[in-house]
Amino acid sequence: MTQPAQHTQHAQHTKTTDAALALGDDALVLSHRLGEWAGHAPVLEEEVALANIALDLLGQARVLLSTVGDEDELAYLREERAFRNLQLVEQPNGDFAHTIARQLYFSTYQHLLYGQLAAGDSTFAPLAGKAVKEVAYHQDHARQWTLRLGDGTQESHARMQRAVDALWRFTGEMFQPLPGLDVNGQDLHTRWTATITAVLQEATLTVPDGPHSGAWSAGAGRQGLHTEPFGRMLAEMQHLHRSHPGATW
């Protein structure tokens, strides 16, 4: 193999590794956030549902991170700046409406993304083919709750609208190019916007202003820059492992 070909192959491998890390971090961080609802969900059935979604995401994270290195070390020993997750998934749970809005935005993106990846022949195709079925449930779950809260009582409608508005500014980052992923970003953005708009309108909610509004901010989680709540979440997530290095069960 010629040196230029070796260099190209190495560059492509690096891009694929970076993409796997980013997608794995998305799933890992959101899994932990959803796990924080254990013992605190509004009803027992919902506690089980959120736990199941968290486990699905954790399974995705394990597969993706294991392609990069040791999954435990990547989860528990990296510093904050080394994580490549979207800023959206690290946002605090807030009230239940915030959790649902965050899940609606992310699961719609993830379902469309994995749908594109599953149809291709990249190294992500096998994972995407399995995960897209799980994420379809995640998306439907978030959609049903958005409709229920948005078109519910005056109080639930107001809370859901506040959540939709508050988290909107974190959605732009999902559509930034991610080297290593063979996807049509413009198509992803267009279909995501159409899907979210349809759900919010059906829920009698107002769709936030688009990318030209002052509230829109792409974020920089993919570059290792995170919001303040992430540091506190990470300290909690990594505390046990760092306190007892090398411990086994």
Buried (B, 14 or more C-beta within 10 A) or exposed (E): EEEEEEEEEEEEEEBBBBBBBBBBBBBBBBBBBBBBBEEEBEEEEBBEBBBBBBBBBBBBBBBBBBBBEEBEEBBBEBEBEEBBBBBBBBBBBBEBBBBBBBBBBBBBBBBBBBBBBBEEEBBBBEBBBBBBEBBBBBBEBBBEBBBEBBBBEEEBBEBBBBBBBBBBBBBBBBBBEBEBBEBEBEEBBEBBBEBBEEBBEEBEBEBBEEEEEEEBBBBBBBEBEBBEBBEEBBEEBBEEBEEEEEEEE
